[in-house]
């Protein structure tokens, strides 16, 4: 659920148009490694993931969907994770959601 119309589905209403103003969702993925992982291992993992993402990004562009990659953005990923926890944790707690 996004703020803007999707190129692949321009007739689908935005969240605001559907009456849920401010209720935005997005999918994201991150890759973490243990503290102290050698920088060469991180570089190799990063290169492999980037190669994989580039193939996926091309496929998505061909299909008309969007894709954004924030490679080598350790601080940005950490900030995104923190913001998502701050946003969703109160909702999860209030709803009594538990891992099964």
Helices and strands as residue ranges (DSSP letters): H 39-63, H 74-95
